[in-house]
Amino acid sequence: MGTSADAGGALAAQGRTLCLPEPTGPCQVGTTSLHLIDTSRPDPWAAGVDARELMVSLWYPAVPSDGRPARYMAPAESEFQLAARGIIGVPPDALSTVRTNAVSDARPTGPPRSLPLVVLSPGFTAPRSALTALAEDLASHGYVVAGIDHTYESFATAFPDGRITTCLARQDARPDRVEKVAAGRAADVSFVLGELTGAHPAWQGAALMDSSRIGMAGHSAGGAAAIAAMLADSRIRAGIDMDGATAAPIPDHGLSRPFLFLGKQSNYTPGRRSAGILGKLKPGPVSTWERDWRLLTGWKRWLLVAGAVHASFTDLALLADQSGIDNGAGLPGARSLDITRAYVQAFFDQQLRGKPQTLLDQPSRHYPEVTFAFPEADTHP
C-alpha cells in the first residue's frame, strides 16, 4: 500500500467500504484457513523455536451458499500492517473490514482429482491476504489456491490461539540473506504441498485436487522464491515471478519447466540499470532476470506492465486507491489487478490444463499496457 502515506481521513469522508473486485469465473468460491506445524525443522528466524508454524489460506470452488464472506485479515493484523507501513488517516482495523467474495468454510465441490493446485507466496513483510483477489479469481475458474503466510517474514500473522507473530526476519541486498529467504520459502512450500497431497491430507477437500498439476506464483520475495521452490521440488510444474528480483542460482543445466516473468516496466525492462551512489551505474533487479532467463530452457515469457508499481500485482494498489492513498502508480489498482488476473490465469490454464492461450503469444488490444520483452540474443520460443 506504499511505505508511508497519510490518507487524510479520505476513507471516512467517503463513507466507503474497502472491497475486492468480484471473481470473473463461473464457480462460487469458498475459503478456509489451516494451521500447519512442520516438526521436521526449526524455525529459521525465531531462535529456540524447534518447529515451523504456518498459517495457510485455501480458496476453492464451492457449493453455492448464502454464507458470510470471509474476513480479509484479523483486526490485529490490520493494525500491525498499517502501522509498520506508516499509513495513517485510516482506522487501524481498516484492512480487516475489506469486503471479500469467498464464503468462509463453504463446502468444496468438483470431480475427484480434477482441480489443479496453485501455491501463492506474498512479498516480504506482506500477509498472504495481499493476494486474495488473485486467489479468489483463480478459484472461481476451478483451481484450488493455497496462500502461505511465511511466519516472522510478515509484519503480522494471527494464529488460532490468539498469538500474533511479527517480523523477525531481515532482508537486504546481501546475497546470503536474500538466498536464506528464498530457501526458507521453498521449504515452506514443499511442506505445505506434502500436507495437502499426502496420505493424510490436512484439508477435507484434498481428494478434489489433481496432485500432478501443481503451479506456484509469488510477488516480490515470493516471486523470487518460485524458482527456488521449483529447483527444490519437482512437483511444481510451472512458476510465475511477479516483480521479484530472483535469488536462488539456477544450475548450469538449466530449469526446463515453464516460467513467466511479470514485472513493472520501470525496473524490469531488459538491459536497464539503476543509478547508484554518485550517479554511477550498477546492476538493477532486472539483471537477475537476465541471468536466469538464459538458464530457463523450457517455455518462458517476460512481460512488462507500463505504469505499474511494485504493489500493482497485489490487492494493495487497489486498496490504496480506495483509501485515497497515492502510491505513485500510473495505472489504477483495479486495472492492474485485471491484468494480473488475466495473465496469471492464462499461464496456468496453458501449463496445467493444456489449453493454449493466444494471450501469451502476442500483444493484446485488450491489454495495451502489457508488452513482451525479448532479451538480447534471445529468440522467441
C-alpha positions as a LaTeX table, in Angstrom:
\begin{tabular}{lrrr}
\hline
Residue & $x$ (\AA) & $y$ (\AA) & $z$ (\AA) \\
\hline
Met1 & 0.00 & 0.00 & 0.00 \\
Gly2 & 3.02 & 2.23 & $-0.07$ \\
Thr3 & 5.64 & 2.67 & 2.58 \\
Ser4 & 4.46 & 5.94 & 4.08 \\
Ala5 & 1.25 & 7.82 & 3.38 \\
Asp6 & $-1.46$ & 9.93 & 5.01 \\
Ala7 & $-4.93$ & 9.24 & 3.67 \\
Gly8 & $-6.15$ & 12.42 & 5.35 \\
Gly9 & $-9.33$ & 10.77 & 6.54 \\
Ala10 & $-10.38$ & 10.18 & 2.93 \\
Leu11 & $-11.81$ & 6.76 & 3.65 \\
Ala12 & $-14.04$ & 8.00 & 6.45 \\
Ala13 & $-15.07$ & 11.08 & 4.49 \\
Gln14 & $-16.18$ & 8.97 & 1.54 \\
Gly15 & $-18.08$ & 6.58 & 3.77 \\
Arg16 & $-16.73$ & 3.76 & 1.65 \\
Thr17 & $-16.00$ & 0.15 & 2.46 \\
Leu18 & $-12.81$ & $-1.26$ & 1.00 \\
Cys19 & $-13.69$ & $-4.11$ & $-1.33$ \\
Leu20 & $-12.12$ & $-6.57$ & $-3.74$ \\
Pro21 & $-13.40$ & $-6.98$ & $-7.32$ \\
Glu22 & $-15.72$ & $-9.87$ & $-7.98$ \\
Pro23 & $-14.13$ & $-13.02$ & $-9.43$ \\
Thr24 & $-14.58$ & $-13.49$ & $-13.17$ \\
Gly25 & $-15.17$ & $-17.25$ & $-13.25$ \\
Pro26 & $-18.38$ & $-19.31$ & $-13.03$ \\
Cys27 & $-17.70$ & $-21.03$ & $-9.68$ \\
Gln28 & $-18.68$ & $-19.74$ & $-6.28$ \\
Val29 & $-15.60$ & $-19.50$ & $-4.12$ \\
Gly30 & $-15.07$ & $-20.87$ & $-0.64$ \\
Thr31 & $-12.15$ & $-20.33$ & 1.68 \\
Thr32 & $-10.73$ & $-21.78$ & 4.85 \\
Ser33 & $-7.58$ & $-21.44$ & 6.93 \\
Leu34 & $-5.17$ & $-24.14$ & 8.07 \\
His35 & $-2.71$ & $-24.02$ & 10.95 \\
Leu36 & 0.17 & $-26.32$ & 9.99 \\
Ile37 & 3.22 & $-27.30$ & 12.05 \\
Asp38 & 6.39 & $-28.70$ & 10.50 \\
Thr39 & 8.19 & $-30.56$ & 13.28 \\
Ser40 & 10.99 & $-31.68$ & 10.98 \\
Arg41 & 12.86 & $-28.34$ & 11.06 \\
Pro42 & 13.42 & $-25.43$ & 13.40 \\
Asp43 & 12.10 & $-22.01$ & 12.58 \\
Pro44 & 14.73 & $-20.13$ & 10.54 \\
Trp45 & 14.01 & $-16.78$ & 12.18 \\
Ala46 & 12.91 & $-17.39$ & 15.79 \\
Ala47 & 15.77 & $-18.57$ & 17.98 \\
Gly48 & 14.93 & $-21.59$ & 20.11 \\
Val49 & 11.73 & $-22.46$ & 18.23 \\
Asp50 & 12.18 & $-26.06$ & 17.13 \\
Ala51 & 9.22 & $-26.31$ & 14.74 \\
Arg52 & 7.99 & $-24.17$ & 11.85 \\
Glu53 & 4.39 & $-22.98$ & 12.24 \\
Leu54 & 2.49 & $-21.70$ & 9.22 \\
Met55 & $-0.91$ & $-20.22$ & 8.52 \\
Val56 & $-2.30$ & $-21.13$ & 5.10 \\
Ser57 & $-5.46$ & $-19.92$ & 3.40 \\
Leu58 & $-7.19$ & $-22.09$ & 0.82 \\
Trp59 & $-9.55$ & $-20.79$ & $-1.84$ \\
Tyr60 & $-11.52$ & $-23.30$ & $-3.92$ \\
Pro61 & $-14.69$ & $-23.90$ & $-5.99$ \\
Ala62 & $-17.57$ & $-24.27$ & $-3.54$ \\
Val63 & $-21.18$ & $-25.41$ & $-3.40$ \\
Pro64 & $-23.32$ & $-22.27$ & $-3.77$ \\
Ser65 & $-24.49$ & $-20.94$ & $-0.43$ \\
Asp66 & $-25.54$ & $-17.71$ & 1.23 \\
Gly67 & $-22.83$ & $-17.99$ & 3.88 \\
Arg68 & $-20.90$ & $-14.97$ & 5.07 \\
Pro69 & $-17.85$ & $-13.76$ & 3.13 \\
Ala70 & $-14.53$ & $-14.40$ & 4.81 \\
Arg71 & $-12.68$ & $-11.73$ & 6.74 \\
Tyr72 & $-9.74$ & $-10.30$ & 4.82 \\
Met73 & $-7.44$ & $-10.40$ & 7.86 \\
Ala74 & $-7.72$ & $-10.14$ & 11.64 \\
Pro75 & $-8.09$ & $-6.65$ & 13.20 \\
Ala76 & $-4.76$ & $-7.05$ & 14.99 \\
Glu77 & $-3.04$ & $-7.95$ & 11.70 \\
Ser78 & $-4.53$ & $-4.84$ & 10.10 \\
Glu79 & $-3.25$ & $-2.65$ & 12.91 \\
Phe80 & 0.30 & $-4.03$ & 12.65 \\
Gln81 & 0.35 & $-3.86$ & 8.84 \\
Leu82 & $-0.84$ & $-0.25$ & 8.68 \\
Ala83 & 1.42 & 0.94 & 11.49 \\
Ala84 & 4.51 & $-0.77$ & 10.09 \\
Arg85 & 3.89 & 0.80 & 6.69 \\
Gly86 & 3.43 & 4.26 & 8.20 \\
Ile87 & $-0.15$ & 4.55 & 6.91 \\
Ile88 & $-2.23$ & 6.96 & 8.96 \\
Gly89 & $-5.60$ & 8.61 & 8.48 \\
Val90 & $-7.47$ & 5.31 & 8.17 \\
Pro91 & $-8.95$ & 3.25 & 11.02 \\
Pro92 & $-6.45$ & 0.74 & 12.45 \\
Asp93 & $-8.79$ & $-2.14$ & 11.63 \\
Ala94 & $-9.49$ & $-0.95$ & 8.07 \\
Leu95 & $-7.88$ & $-3.96$ & 6.38 \\
Ser96 & $-9.91$ & $-6.37$ & 8.50 \\
Thr97 & $-13.10$ & $-4.87$ & 7.07 \\
Val98 & $-12.19$ & $-5.29$ & 3.39 \\
Arg99 & $-15.13$ & $-6.94$ & 1.62 \\
Thr100 & $-14.12$ & $-10.23$ & 0.04 \\
Asn101 & $-16.05$ & $-12.63$ & $-2.20$ \\
Ala102 & $-15.22$ & $-16.08$ & $-0.81$ \\
Val103 & $-17.54$ & $-17.75$ & 1.68 \\
Ser104 & $-15.96$ & $-18.96$ & 4.90 \\
Asp105 & $-15.75$ & $-22.74$ & 5.19 \\
Ala106 & $-18.10$ & $-23.35$ & 2.25 \\
Arg107 & $-18.29$ & $-26.96$ & 1.08 \\
Pro108 & $-15.76$ & $-27.64$ & $-1.71$ \\
Thr109 & $-17.03$ & $-29.13$ & $-4.96$ \\
Gly110 & $-15.72$ & $-30.69$ & $-8.15$ \\
Pro111 & $-15.00$ & $-34.09$ & $-9.67$ \\
Pro112 & $-12.41$ & $-36.18$ & $-7.79$ \\
Arg113 & $-8.76$ & $-35.43$ & $-8.63$ \\
Ser114 & $-9.77$ & $-32.72$ & $-11.12$ \\
Leu115 & $-8.67$ & $-29.38$ & $-9.67$ \\
Pro116 & $-5.15$ & $-28.02$ & $-10.27$ \\
Leu117 & $-3.38$ & $-26.58$ & $-7.24$ \\
Val118 & $-1.64$ & $-23.20$ & $-7.27$ \\
Val119 & 0.52 & $-22.00$ & $-4.37$ \\
Leu120 & 0.81 & $-18.25$ & $-3.78$ \\
Ser121 & 3.66 & $-16.63$ & $-1.85$ \\
Pro122 & 3.37 & $-12.93$ & $-0.90$ \\
Gly123 & 6.07 & $-10.29$ & $-0.78$ \\
Phe124 & 8.43 & $-9.78$ & 2.14 \\
Thr125 & 6.54 & $-8.28$ & 5.14 \\
Ala126 & 3.21 & $-8.80$ & 3.32 \\
Pro127 & 0.50 & $-11.18$ & 4.53 \\
Arg128 & $-0.99$ & $-13.99$ & 2.46 \\
Ser129 & $-4.19$ & $-11.93$ & 2.20 \\
Ala130 & $-2.41$ & $-9.43$ & $-0.08$ \\
Leu131 & $-3.02$ & $-11.85$ & $-2.97$ \\
Thr132 & $-6.67$ & $-12.59$ & $-2.16$ \\
Ala133 & $-8.18$ & $-11.03$ & $-5.29$ \\
Leu134 & $-5.93$ & $-13.18$ & $-7.48$ \\
Ala135 & $-6.66$ & $-16.27$ & $-5.39$ \\
Glu136 & $-10.43$ & $-15.76$ & $-5.50$ \\
Asp137 & $-10.33$ & $-15.32$ & $-9.25$ \\
Leu138 & $-8.31$ & $-18.50$ & $-9.85$ \\
Ala139 & $-10.64$ & $-20.45$ & $-7.57$ \\
Ser140 & $-13.66$ & $-19.16$ & $-9.49$ \\
His141 & $-12.12$ & $-20.75$ & $-12.59$ \\
Gly142 & $-11.72$ & $-24.15$ & $-10.95$ \\
Tyr143 & $-8.38$ & $-24.01$ & $-9.13$ \\
Val144 & $-7.51$ & $-24.76$ & $-5.54$ \\
Val145 & $-5.25$ & $-21.97$ & $-4.31$ \\
Ala146 & $-3.03$ & $-22.12$ & $-1.23$ \\
Gly147 & $-1.75$ & $-18.79$ & 0.10 \\
Ile148 & 1.07 & $-19.08$ & 2.62 \\
Asp149 & 1.90 & $-16.65$ & 5.41 \\
His150 & 5.64 & $-17.05$ & 5.90 \\
Thr151 & 5.83 & $-16.66$ & 9.68 \\
Tyr152 & 8.16 & $-13.95$ & 11.03 \\
Glu153 & 8.51 & $-12.53$ & 7.50 \\
Ser154 & 5.16 & $-10.73$ & 7.59 \\
Phe155 & 4.54 & $-7.66$ & 9.71 \\
Ala156 & 1.85 & $-9.70$ & 11.46 \\
Thr157 & 0.45 & $-13.24$ & 11.38 \\
Ala158 & $-2.51$ & $-14.23$ & 13.56 \\
Phe159 & $-2.76$ & $-17.78$ & 14.89 \\
Pro160 & $-5.93$ & $-19.54$ & 16.10 \\
Asp161 & $-4.90$ & $-19.32$ & 19.76 \\
Gly162 & $-4.74$ & $-15.52$ & 19.58 \\
Arg163 & $-0.97$ & $-15.14$ & 19.17 \\
Ile164 & 0.29 & $-12.52$ & 16.75 \\
Thr165 & 3.79 & $-13.07$ & 15.41 \\
Thr166 & 5.63 & $-10.08$ & 13.95 \\
Cys167 & 8.53 & $-9.69$ & 11.55 \\
Leu168 & 11.82 & $-11.04$ & 12.88 \\
Ala169 & 13.43 & $-11.76$ & 9.52 \\
Arg170 & 15.85 & $-9.43$ & 7.84 \\
Gln171 & 16.21 & $-8.99$ & 4.11 \\
Asp172 & 18.65 & $-6.69$ & 2.40 \\
Ala173 & 20.92 & $-6.75$ & $-0.62$ \\
Arg174 & 23.33 & $-9.26$ & 0.92 \\
Pro175 & 23.17 & $-12.41$ & $-1.23$ \\
Asp176 & 23.23 & $-14.74$ & 1.78 \\
Arg177 & 20.16 & $-13.09$ & 3.32 \\
Val178 & 18.24 & $-12.99$ & 0.04 \\
Glu179 & 19.01 & $-16.64$ & $-0.57$ \\
Lys180 & 18.02 & $-17.55$ & 3.01 \\
Val181 & 14.57 & $-16.03$ & 2.47 \\
Ala182 & 14.15 & $-17.86$ & $-0.85$ \\
Ala183 & 15.35 & $-21.18$ & 0.58 \\
Gly184 & 13.12 & $-20.88$ & 3.63 \\
Arg185 & 10.10 & $-20.15$ & 1.49 \\
Ala186 & 10.90 & $-23.09$ & $-0.77$ \\
Ala187 & 10.91 & $-25.32$ & 2.32 \\
Asp188 & 7.58 & $-23.82$ & 3.44 \\
Val189 & 6.05 & $-24.55$ & 0.04 \\
Ser190 & 7.28 & $-28.15$ & $-0.04$ \\
Phe191 & 5.91 & $-28.76$ & 3.44 \\
Val192 & 2.51 & $-27.31$ & 2.53 \\
Leu193 & 2.35 & $-29.43$ & $-0.63$ \\
Gly194 & 3.05 & $-32.50$ & 1.47 \\
Glu195 & 0.31 & $-31.57$ & 3.94 \\
Leu196 & $-2.23$ & $-31.07$ & 1.14 \\
Thr197 & $-1.39$ & $-34.00$ & $-1.12$ \\
Gly198 & $-0.01$ & $-36.64$ & 1.27 \\
Ala199 & $-1.63$ & $-39.82$ & 2.54 \\
His200 & $-3.37$ & $-37.95$ & 5.38 \\
Pro201 & $-4.17$ & $-34.51$ & 3.94 \\
Ala202 & $-4.84$ & $-31.55$ & 6.20 \\
Trp203 & $-7.88$ & $-30.38$ & 4.19 \\
Gln204 & $-11.19$ & $-32.15$ & 3.75 \\
Gly205 & $-11.39$ & $-31.26$ & 0.05 \\
Ala206 & $-7.98$ & $-32.65$ & $-0.83$ \\
Ala207 & $-9.48$ & $-35.53$ & $-2.84$ \\
Leu208 & $-10.69$ & $-32.99$ & $-5.42$ \\
Met209 & $-7.13$ & $-31.90$ & $-6.28$ \\
Asp210 & $-5.01$ & $-33.32$ & $-9.07$ \\
Ser211 & $-1.61$ & $-33.55$ & $-7.43$ \\
Ser212 & 0.08 & $-33.98$ & $-10.82$ \\
Arg213 & $-0.90$ & $-30.41$ & $-11.78$ \\
Ile214 & 0.73 & $-28.02$ & $-9.31$ \\
Gly215 & 1.93 & $-24.48$ & $-10.02$ \\
Met216 & 3.32 & $-21.60$ & $-8.00$ \\
Ala217 & 3.16 & $-17.83$ & $-8.29$ \\
Gly218 & 4.60 & $-15.22$ & $-5.99$ \\
His219 & 5.07 & $-11.49$ & $-5.63$ \\
Ser220 & 8.39 & $-9.83$ & $-4.82$ \\
Ala221 & 10.24 & $-12.17$ & $-2.42$ \\
Gly222 & 7.51 & $-14.71$ & $-3.11$ \\
Gly223 & 8.14 & $-14.43$ & $-6.83$ \\
Ala224 & 11.85 & $-14.87$ & $-6.30$ \\
Ala225 & 11.07 & $-17.95$ & $-4.21$ \\
Ala226 & 9.17 & $-19.55$ & $-7.10$ \\
Ile227 & 12.42 & $-20.51$ & $-8.82$ \\
Ala228 & 13.92 & $-21.72$ & $-5.54$ \\
Ala229 & 10.85 & $-23.84$ & $-4.87$ \\
Met230 & 10.84 & $-25.31$ & $-8.36$ \\
Leu231 & 14.51 & $-26.24$ & $-8.04$ \\
Ala232 & 13.82 & $-27.89$ & $-4.68$ \\
Asp233 & 10.54 & $-29.63$ & $-5.53$ \\
Ser234 & 9.82 & $-31.33$ & $-8.85$ \\
Arg235 & 6.10 & $-31.47$ & $-8.04$ \\
Ile236 & 5.82 & $-27.80$ & $-9.07$ \\
Arg237 & 5.26 & $-27.94$ & $-12.82$ \\
Ala238 & 5.17 & $-24.22$ & $-13.64$ \\
Gly239 & 6.03 & $-20.95$ & $-11.93$ \\
Ile240 & 5.47 & $-17.19$ & $-12.04$ \\
Asp241 & 7.59 & $-14.39$ & $-10.61$ \\
Met242 & 5.64 & $-11.14$ & $-10.22$ \\
Asp243 & 8.05 & $-8.25$ & $-9.79$ \\
Gly244 & 10.61 & $-10.04$ & $-7.64$ \\
Ala245 & 14.41 & $-9.92$ & $-8.08$ \\
Thr246 & 15.42 & $-13.57$ & $-8.17$ \\
Ala247 & 17.95 & $-15.08$ & $-5.78$ \\
Ala248 & 18.44 & $-18.85$ & $-5.98$ \\
Pro249 & 21.05 & $-19.72$ & $-8.63$ \\
Ile250 & 19.79 & $-21.99$ & $-11.39$ \\
Pro251 & 22.24 & $-24.84$ & $-12.14$ \\
Asp252 & 24.16 & $-24.73$ & $-15.40$ \\
His253 & 21.98 & $-27.45$ & $-16.89$ \\
Gly254 & 19.02 & $-25.09$ & $-16.54$ \\
Leu255 & 15.39 & $-25.28$ & $-15.43$ \\
Ser256 & 13.22 & $-26.80$ & $-18.13$ \\
Arg257 & 9.76 & $-26.27$ & $-16.62$ \\
Pro258 & 7.59 & $-23.35$ & $-17.83$ \\
Phe259 & 8.18 & $-19.95$ & $-16.24$ \\
Leu260 & 6.70 & $-16.46$ & $-16.53$ \\
Phe261 & 8.26 & $-13.16$ & $-15.51$ \\
Leu262 & 5.63 & $-10.45$ & $-14.98$ \\
Gly263 & 7.00 & $-7.10$ & $-13.84$ \\
Lys264 & 6.78 & $-3.35$ & $-13.93$ \\
Gln265 & 8.23 & $-1.71$ & $-17.00$ \\
Ser266 & 10.18 & 0.87 & $-14.99$ \\
Asn267 & 12.50 & $-1.68$ & $-13.36$ \\
Tyr268 & 12.42 & $-4.85$ & $-15.39$ \\
Thr269 & 12.98 & $-3.72$ & $-18.96$ \\
Pro270 & 15.90 & $-5.86$ & $-20.24$ \\
Gly271 & 19.27 & $-4.16$ & $-20.17$ \\
Arg272 & 18.16 & $-1.33$ & $-17.94$ \\
Arg273 & 20.36 & $-0.41$ & $-14.97$ \\
Ser274 & 19.66 & 1.67 & $-11.88$ \\
Ala275 & 21.76 & 4.63 & $-10.75$ \\
Gly276 & 23.88 & 4.00 & $-7.67$ \\
Ile277 & 25.89 & 6.24 & $-5.38$ \\
Leu278 & 27.26 & 9.39 & $-7.09$ \\
Gly279 & 25.31 & 8.51 & $-10.23$ \\
Lys280 & 27.46 & 5.52 & $-11.11$ \\
Leu281 & 25.60 & 2.71 & $-12.81$ \\
Lys282 & 25.13 & $-0.60$ & $-11.08$ \\
Pro283 & 23.07 & $-3.66$ & $-11.99$ \\
Gly284 & 19.40 & $-3.25$ & $-11.10$ \\
Pro285 & 16.97 & $-6.03$ & $-10.16$ \\
Val286 & 16.44 & $-6.80$ & $-13.83$ \\
Ser287 & 19.98 & $-8.18$ & $-14.06$ \\
Thr288 & 18.91 & $-11.25$ & $-12.10$ \\
Trp289 & 16.08 & $-11.86$ & $-14.55$ \\
Glu290 & 18.52 & $-11.64$ & $-17.45$ \\
Arg291 & 20.88 & $-14.03$ & $-15.68$ \\
Asp292 & 18.09 & $-16.54$ & $-15.08$ \\
Trp293 & 16.44 & $-16.08$ & $-18.49$ \\
Arg294 & 19.37 & $-17.77$ & $-20.20$ \\
Leu295 & 19.01 & $-20.77$ & $-17.90$ \\
Leu296 & 15.26 & $-21.14$ & $-18.29$ \\
Thr297 & 15.29 & $-23.77$ & $-21.02$ \\
Gly298 & 11.57 & $-24.54$ & $-21.23$ \\
Trp299 & 8.58 & $-22.43$ & $-22.25$ \\
Lys300 & 9.08 & $-18.88$ & $-20.96$ \\
Arg301 & 7.78 & $-15.35$ & $-21.26$ \\
Trp302 & 8.91 & $-11.95$ & $-19.96$ \\
Leu303 & 6.01 & $-9.48$ & $-19.74$ \\
Leu304 & 6.18 & $-5.82$ & $-18.73$ \\
Val305 & 3.31 & $-3.69$ & $-17.44$ \\
Ala306 & 3.50 & 0.04 & $-18.18$ \\
Gly307 & 2.50 & 2.34 & $-15.32$ \\
Ala308 & 2.72 & $-0.39$ & $-12.68$ \\
Val309 & 4.46 & $-0.02$ & $-9.33$ \\
His310 & 5.60 & $-2.82$ & $-7.06$ \\
Ala311 & 2.21 & $-3.14$ & $-5.32$ \\
Ser312 & 0.29 & $-3.24$ & $-8.60$ \\
Phe313 & 0.42 & $-7.04$ & $-8.76$ \\
Thr314 & $-1.33$ & $-7.36$ & $-5.38$ \\
Asp315 & $-4.52$ & $-6.13$ & $-3.71$ \\
Leu316 & $-2.60$ & $-3.30$ & $-2.07$ \\
Ala317 & $-2.61$ & $-0.91$ & $-5.04$ \\
Leu318 & $-6.39$ & $-1.25$ & $-5.34$ \\
Leu319 & $-6.93$ & $-0.77$ & $-1.62$ \\
Ala320 & $-4.65$ & 2.27 & $-1.66$ \\
Asp321 & $-6.75$ & 3.81 & $-4.43$ \\
Gln322 & $-9.93$ & 3.14 & $-2.48$ \\
Ser323 & $-8.39$ & 4.69 & 0.64 \\
Gly324 & $-7.29$ & 7.86 & $-1.12$ \\
Ile325 & $-3.60$ & 6.99 & $-0.84$ \\
Asp326 & $-1.31$ & 7.93 & $-3.71$ \\
Asn327 & 1.22 & 5.15 & $-4.26$ \\
Gly328 & 2.74 & 6.68 & $-7.37$ \\
Ala329 & 1.27 & 4.25 & $-9.86$ \\
Gly330 & 0.44 & 5.38 & $-13.37$ \\
Leu331 & $-2.10$ & 2.59 & $-13.59$ \\
Pro332 & $-5.26$ & 2.31 & $-11.46$ \\
Gly333 & $-5.16$ & $-0.56$ & $-8.98$ \\
Ala334 & $-8.35$ & $-2.07$ & $-10.39$ \\
Arg335 & $-6.81$ & $-2.17$ & $-13.87$ \\
Ser336 & $-3.53$ & $-3.67$ & $-12.71$ \\
Leu337 & $-5.47$ & $-6.41$ & $-10.91$ \\
Asp338 & $-7.42$ & $-7.13$ & $-14.11$ \\
Ile339 & $-4.12$ & $-7.53$ & $-15.95$ \\
Thr340 & $-2.54$ & $-9.70$ & $-13.26$ \\
Arg341 & $-5.57$ & $-11.97$ & $-13.06$ \\
Ala342 & $-5.80$ & $-12.37$ & $-16.82$ \\
Tyr343 & $-2.16$ & $-13.29$ & $-17.45$ \\
Val344 & $-1.75$ & $-15.50$ & $-14.38$ \\
Gln345 & $-4.86$ & $-17.49$ & $-15.25$ \\
Ala346 & $-3.82$ & $-17.77$ & $-18.90$ \\
Phe347 & $-0.42$ & $-19.12$ & $-17.87$ \\
Phe348 & $-1.83$ & $-21.77$ & $-15.56$ \\
Asp349 & $-4.60$ & $-22.71$ & $-17.99$ \\
Gln350 & $-1.95$ & $-23.36$ & $-20.62$ \\
Gln351 & 0.66 & $-25.03$ & $-18.44$ \\
Leu352 & $-1.52$ & $-27.02$ & $-16.02$ \\
Arg353 & $-4.60$ & $-27.64$ & $-18.17$ \\
Gly354 & $-3.04$ & $-27.89$ & $-21.60$ \\
Lys355 & $-5.23$ & $-25.13$ & $-23.05$ \\
Pro356 & $-3.22$ & $-22.94$ & $-25.47$ \\
Gln357 & $-3.58$ & $-19.22$ & $-24.78$ \\
Thr358 & $-3.11$ & $-16.66$ & $-27.54$ \\
Leu359 & $-2.81$ & $-14.02$ & $-24.81$ \\
Leu360 & 0.64 & $-15.45$ & $-24.07$ \\
Asp361 & 1.81 & $-15.47$ & $-27.68$ \\
Gln362 & 1.40 & $-11.87$ & $-28.77$ \\
Pro363 & 0.39 & $-8.40$ & $-27.55$ \\
Ser364 & $-3.33$ & $-7.97$ & $-26.93$ \\
Arg365 & $-5.50$ & $-4.98$ & $-27.79$ \\
His366 & $-7.40$ & $-5.71$ & $-24.59$ \\
Tyr367 & $-4.25$ & $-5.14$ & $-22.52$ \\
Pro368 & $-2.19$ & $-2.48$ & $-24.33$ \\
Glu369 & $-0.25$ & $-1.81$ & $-21.12$ \\
Val370 & 1.45 & $-5.20$ & $-21.46$ \\
Thr371 & 4.48 & $-5.64$ & $-23.71$ \\
Phe372 & 6.61 & $-8.70$ & $-24.46$ \\
Ala373 & 10.30 & $-8.41$ & $-23.71$ \\
Phe374 & 12.95 & $-10.38$ & $-25.61$ \\
Pro375 & 16.38 & $-10.03$ & $-24.01$ \\
Glu376 & 19.33 & $-9.55$ & $-26.29$ \\
Ala377 & 20.38 & $-12.65$ & $-28.22$ \\
Asp378 & 17.17 & $-14.45$ & $-27.26$ \\
Thr379 & 14.80 & $-15.86$ & $-29.84$ \\
His380 & 11.06 & $-16.23$ & $-29.41$ \\
Pro381 & 10.44 & $-19.78$ & $-28.19$ \\
\hline
\end{tabular}
